[in-house]
Amino acid sequence: MIGLRRAADVESLLTIAVTIGALAVTAGGLCRHPGLYVLSVLGCYRCCVINHNHQHLPIMVGSAANQVLTVLLSAVIGLPGSVLIPLHNRNHHQANNRPDDAMSTAHLRLRRAWLRLFAYPLVAAVRWAPRRRALLARLAVDEPWLHRRIRVEQIAILVALLAAILAGGWQGAVALLLPWTLAQYWVVNANYIQHHGCDSDDPDACVRTFTGRLLNWFTMNGGYHLVHHQRPEIHWRDLAAMHEARVPAAAPHQVEPSMPAWLWRHLTGRAP
């Protein structure tokens, strides 16, 4: 269907289209209702999830179509989509929250859970920045094709921001920067929620799985995190069935029916 690898990704394309519409309307000043800002933030978050899925298993059929989609996603989420290949696919999925993982939760030394939850994306960003710069410099030599792709995506982000400023001034810039920032902040925080307190060396308990239906609809089965780590190339639509098939092997204490319930226990000191 329209060059899609899987028909289920019509949902991904619709999400991207709705998010672009919400961002364009608010940035251009056509309507700045608070509900549209909420829709922009939620849409950007979901587009971050879509980009994550896309970098593991390309959505489209054909290299050119997938590169165009990544450029478009980059402009929607404010982050070069292909950056996930070296920093997420090759680093996080291999190191899996160990000390050499740039996104490791082990670097937080704060005693209070709510402070860790608040500070984790900021700490991760600080730790990520020098590694990202060094990685991009190395890519320019070792993988120039990937370096060029990331540069094109960075230009797309700048063009989107410039268009927002020209259309709506400082308010137009805020209409993009606010959803970009909040979406990326909570996407990174999802890594804390799914990894903090887990045993990285136990293949069946190295991450936390959440089975709530609403959460997994919104995150496109992102709650089934254990099976995603075990088979990152699997399409997001198949993760729930894969989890059900592996339930007997999964560590029961790392399978949670509700993320809000786990968060409450974590914040009140009753969960790791």
Contacts in CASP RR format, 6 or more apart in sequence:
PFRMAT RR
TARGET T0000
AUTHOR 0000-0000-0000
METHOD contacts of the structure
MODEL  1
MIGLRRAADVESLLTIAVTIGALAVTAGGLCRHPGLYVLSVLGCYRCCVI
NHNHQHLPIMVGSAANQVLTVLLSAVIGLPGSVLIPLHNRNHHQANNRPD
DAMSTAHLRLRRAWLRLFAYPLVAAVRWAPRRRALLARLAVDEPWLHRRI
RVEQIAILVALLAAILAGGWQGAVALLLPWTLAQYWVVNANYIQHHGCDS
DDPDACVRTFTGRLLNWFTMNGGYHLVHHQRPEIHWRDLAAMHEARVPAA
APHQVEPSMPAWLWRHLTGRAP
1 7 0 8 1.000
1 10 0 8 1.000
2 10 0 8 1.000
2 13 0 8 1.000
3 60 0 8 1.000
3 61 0 8 1.000
3 62 0 8 1.000
3 65 0 8 1.000
4 10 0 8 1.000
4 13 0 8 1.000
4 59 0 8 1.000
4 60 0 8 1.000
4 61 0 8 1.000
5 57 0 8 1.000
5 58 0 8 1.000
5 59 0 8 1.000
5 60 0 8 1.000
5 61 0 8 1.000
5 235 0 8 1.000
6 59 0 8 1.000
6 235 0 8 1.000
6 237 0 8 1.000
8 235 0 8 1.000
8 236 0 8 1.000
8 237 0 8 1.000
9 59 0 8 1.000
11 220 0 8 1.000
12 50 0 8 1.000
12 53 0 8 1.000
12 54 0 8 1.000
12 59 0 8 1.000
12 220 0 8 1.000
13 59 0 8 1.000
15 43 0 8 1.000
15 46 0 8 1.000
15 47 0 8 1.000
15 50 0 8 1.000
16 47 0 8 1.000
16 50 0 8 1.000
16 72 0 8 1.000
16 73 0 8 1.000
16 76 0 8 1.000
18 39 0 8 1.000
18 43 0 8 1.000
19 39 0 8 1.000
19 40 0 8 1.000
19 43 0 8 1.000
19 44 0 8 1.000
19 46 0 8 1.000
19 47 0 8 1.000
19 76 0 8 1.000
20 76 0 8 1.000
22 36 0 8 1.000
22 39 0 8 1.000
22 40 0 8 1.000
22 43 0 8 1.000
23 40 0 8 1.000
23 44 0 8 1.000
23 76 0 8 1.000
23 164 0 8 1.000
23 175 0 8 1.000
23 176 0 8 1.000
23 179 0 8 1.000
24 30 0 8 1.000
25 31 0 8 1.000
25 36 0 8 1.000
26 32 0 8 1.000
26 36 0 8 1.000
26 37 0 8 1.000
26 40 0 8 1.000
26 172 0 8 1.000
26 175 0 8 1.000
27 163 0 8 1.000
27 164 0 8 1.000
27 167 0 8 1.000
27 168 0 8 1.000
27 172 0 8 1.000
27 173 0 8 1.000
27 175 0 8 1.000
27 176 0 8 1.000
28 164 0 8 1.000
28 167 0 8 1.000
28 168 0 8 1.000
28 172 0 8 1.000
28 175 0 8 1.000
29 167 0 8 1.000
29 168 0 8 1.000
29 171 0 8 1.000
29 172 0 8 1.000
29 175 0 8 1.000
32 171 0 8 1.000
32 175 0 8 1.000
37 175 0 8 1.000
37 178 0 8 1.000
37 179 0 8 1.000
40 175 0 8 1.000
40 178 0 8 1.000
40 179 0 8 1.000
41 178 0 8 1.000
41 179 0 8 1.000
41 182 0 8 1.000
41 183 0 8 1.000
42 218 0 8 1.000
43 179 0 8 1.000
43 183 0 8 1.000
44 76 0 8 1.000
44 77 0 8 1.000
44 179 0 8 1.000
44 180 0 8 1.000
44 182 0 8 1.000
44 183 0 8 1.000
45 182 0 8 1.000
45 183 0 8 1.000
45 186 0 8 1.000
45 187 0 8 1.000
46 218 0 8 1.000
46 219 0 8 1.000
46 220 0 8 1.000
47 73 0 8 1.000
47 76 0 8 1.000
47 77 0 8 1.000
47 183 0 8 1.000
48 77 0 8 1.000
48 79 0 8 1.000
48 183 0 8 1.000
48 184 0 8 1.000
48 187 0 8 1.000
49 187 0 8 1.000
49 219 0 8 1.000
49 220 0 8 1.000
49 222 0 8 1.000
50 59 0 8 1.000
50 73 0 8 1.000
50 220 0 8 1.000
51 70 0 8 1.000
51 73 0 8 1.000
51 74 0 8 1.000
51 77 0 8 1.000
51 79 0 8 1.000
51 81 0 8 1.000
51 84 0 8 1.000
52 84 0 8 1.000
52 88 0 8 1.000
52 187 0 8 1.000
53 59 0 8 1.000
53 220 0 8 1.000
53 235 0 8 1.000
53 236 0 8 1.000
54 66 0 8 1.000
54 69 0 8 1.000
54 70 0 8 1.000
54 73 0 8 1.000
55 70 0 8 1.000
55 81 0 8 1.000
55 82 0 8 1.000
55 84 0 8 1.000
55 85 0 8 1.000
55 88 0 8 1.000
55 89 0 8 1.000
56 89 0 8 1.000
56 232 0 8 1.000
56 233 0 8 1.000
57 233 0 8 1.000
57 234 0 8 1.000
57 235 0 8 1.000
58 66 0 8 1.000
59 66 0 8 1.000
59 69 0 8 1.000
60 66 0 8 1.000
60 69 0 8 1.000
67 149 0 8 1.000
70 81 0 8 1.000
70 82 0 8 1.000
70 149 0 8 1.000
70 153 0 8 1.000
71 152 0 8 1.000
71 153 0 8 1.000
71 156 0 8 1.000
72 156 0 8 1.000
73 81 0 8 1.000
74 80 0 8 1.000
74 81 0 8 1.000
74 82 0 8 1.000
74 153 0 8 1.000
74 154 0 8 1.000
74 156 0 8 1.000
74 157 0 8 1.000
75 156 0 8 1.000
75 157 0 8 1.000
75 159 0 8 1.000
75 160 0 8 1.000
76 160 0 8 1.000
77 180 0 8 1.000
77 183 0 8 1.000
77 184 0 8 1.000
78 157 0 8 1.000
78 160 0 8 1.000
78 176 0 8 1.000
78 180 0 8 1.000
78 184 0 8 1.000
79 157 0 8 1.000
79 180 0 8 1.000
79 184 0 8 1.000
80 150 0 8 1.000
80 153 0 8 1.000
80 154 0 8 1.000
80 157 0 8 1.000
81 150 0 8 1.000
81 153 0 8 1.000
82 146 0 8 1.000
82 149 0 8 1.000
82 150 0 8 1.000
82 153 0 8 1.000
83 132 0 8 1.000
83 150 0 8 1.000
83 153 0 8 1.000
85 146 0 8 1.000
86 135 0 8 1.000
86 139 0 8 1.000
86 146 0 8 1.000
87 102 0 8 1.000
87 128 0 8 1.000
87 131 0 8 1.000
87 132 0 8 1.000
87 135 0 8 1.000
88 103 0 8 1.000
89 232 0 8 1.000
91 100 0 8 1.000
91 101 0 8 1.000
91 102 0 8 1.000
91 103 0 8 1.000
92 101 0 8 1.000
92 102 0 8 1.000
92 103 0 8 1.000
92 191 0 8 1.000
93 229 0 8 1.000
93 232 0 8 1.000
95 101 0 8 1.000
95 102 0 8 1.000
95 104 0 8 1.000
96 195 0 8 1.000
96 200 0 8 1.000
96 206 0 8 1.000
96 207 0 8 1.000
96 229 0 8 1.000
97 103 0 8 1.000
97 104 0 8 1.000
97 105 0 8 1.000
97 106 0 8 1.000
97 195 0 8 1.000
97 198 0 8 1.000
97 200 0 8 1.000
97 206 0 8 1.000
97 207 0 8 1.000
98 104 0 8 1.000
98 106 0 8 1.000
98 200 0 8 1.000
99 106 0 8 1.000
99 107 0 8 1.000
102 124 0 8 1.000
102 127 0 8 1.000
102 128 0 8 1.000
102 131 0 8 1.000
103 124 0 8 1.000
103 128 0 8 1.000
103 188 0 8 1.000
103 191 0 8 1.000
105 116 0 8 1.000
105 120 0 8 1.000
105 191 0 8 1.000
105 192 0 8 1.000
105 195 0 8 1.000
105 196 0 8 1.000
105 197 0 8 1.000
107 123 0 8 1.000
107 127 0 8 1.000
108 116 0 8 1.000
108 119 0 8 1.000
108 120 0 8 1.000
108 123 0 8 1.000
110 116 0 8 1.000
110 119 0 8 1.000
113 266 0 8 1.000
113 267 0 8 1.000
113 269 0 8 1.000
114 267 0 8 1.000
116 192 0 8 1.000
116 196 0 8 1.000
117 189 0 8 1.000
117 192 0 8 1.000
117 193 0 8 1.000
117 263 0 8 1.000
117 266 0 8 1.000
117 267 0 8 1.000
120 188 0 8 1.000
120 189 0 8 1.000
120 191 0 8 1.000
120 192 0 8 1.000
120 196 0 8 1.000
121 184 0 8 1.000
121 185 0 8 1.000
121 186 0 8 1.000
121 188 0 8 1.000
121 189 0 8 1.000
121 192 0 8 1.000
124 188 0 8 1.000
124 191 0 8 1.000
125 188 0 8 1.000
136 147 0 8 1.000
136 150 0 8 1.000
139 146 0 8 1.000
139 147 0 8 1.000
139 150 0 8 1.000
140 147 0 8 1.000
160 176 0 8 1.000
161 173 0 8 1.000
161 176 0 8 1.000
161 177 0 8 1.000
164 172 0 8 1.000
164 173 0 8 1.000
164 175 0 8 1.000
164 176 0 8 1.000
165 172 0 8 1.000
165 173 0 8 1.000
168 175 0 8 1.000
190 219 0 8 1.000
193 208 0 8 1.000
193 259 0 8 1.000
193 262 0 8 1.000
193 263 0 8 1.000
194 207 0 8 1.000
194 208 0 8 1.000
194 210 0 8 1.000
194 223 0 8 1.000
194 225 0 8 1.000
195 206 0 8 1.000
195 207 0 8 1.000
195 208 0 8 1.000
196 266 0 8 1.000
196 272 0 8 1.000
197 272 0 8 1.000
198 205 0 8 1.000
198 206 0 8 1.000
198 207 0 8 1.000
198 208 0 8 1.000
198 254 0 8 1.000
199 205 0 8 1.000
199 206 0 8 1.000
200 206 0 8 1.000
202 251 0 8 1.000
203 230 0 8 1.000
204 226 0 8 1.000
204 249 0 8 1.000
204 250 0 8 1.000
204 251 0 8 1.000
204 254 0 8 1.000
205 250 0 8 1.000
205 251 0 8 1.000
205 253 0 8 1.000
205 254 0 8 1.000
206 226 0 8 1.000
206 229 0 8 1.000
207 225 0 8 1.000
207 226 0 8 1.000
207 229 0 8 1.000
207 254 0 8 1.000
208 225 0 8 1.000
208 226 0 8 1.000
208 254 0 8 1.000
208 255 0 8 1.000
208 256 0 8 1.000
208 262 0 8 1.000
209 223 0 8 1.000
209 224 0 8 1.000
209 225 0 8 1.000
209 226 0 8 1.000
209 227 0 8 1.000
209 243 0 8 1.000
209 250 0 8 1.000
209 254 0 8 1.000
209 255 0 8 1.000
209 256 0 8 1.000
210 216 0 8 1.000
210 223 0 8 1.000
210 224 0 8 1.000
210 225 0 8 1.000
210 256 0 8 1.000
210 257 0 8 1.000
210 258 0 8 1.000
210 259 0 8 1.000
210 262 0 8 1.000
211 223 0 8 1.000
211 224 0 8 1.000
211 243 0 8 1.000
211 255 0 8 1.000
211 256 0 8 1.000
211 257 0 8 1.000
212 223 0 8 1.000
212 257 0 8 1.000
212 258 0 8 1.000
212 259 0 8 1.000
215 222 0 8 1.000
215 223 0 8 1.000
215 259 0 8 1.000
216 222 0 8 1.000
216 223 0 8 1.000
216 224 0 8 1.000
216 240 0 8 1.000
220 236 0 8 1.000
220 237 0 8 1.000
221 236 0 8 1.000
221 237 0 8 1.000
221 239 0 8 1.000
221 240 0 8 1.000
222 228 0 8 1.000
222 236 0 8 1.000
222 239 0 8 1.000
223 239 0 8 1.000
223 259 0 8 1.000
224 239 0 8 1.000
224 240 0 8 1.000
224 242 0 8 1.000
224 243 0 8 1.000
226 243 0 8 1.000
226 246 0 8 1.000
226 250 0 8 1.000
226 254 0 8 1.000
227 234 0 8 1.000
227 239 0 8 1.000
227 242 0 8 1.000
227 243 0 8 1.000
227 246 0 8 1.000
228 234 0 8 1.000
228 239 0 8 1.000
230 246 0 8 1.000
231 242 0 8 1.000
234 242 0 8 1.000
243 250 0 8 1.000
247 255 0 8 1.000
256 262 0 8 1.000
262 271 0 8 1.000
265 271 0 8 1.000
266 272 0 8 1.000
END
